[in-house]
């Protein structure tokens, strides 16, 4: 039996949207800060918190569409937010975005597996 990692906000009203956004924002901010520490060295965590809000909003708004469209738009919005917040050139933005995507996928799979094991 699998566990749904994303709340379907359509049944709970605005509260579910807020909770889903906050969970996604924290996830994106933490994984972005870890990626920034790896790629850039010591950076303020406030930058990751600011940039993490953008892909969280995009992924919540794009949720009803195709997963491929959602992933592509989330990646593009993440790269745009990283470029603006961290003030990096294209190469630095691409490197940090790739590191962020990699860490987010690893953490996402790990969290999914842990929750699946605990629930079953």
Beta strands, then each sheet from edge to edge (+ up, - down):
end
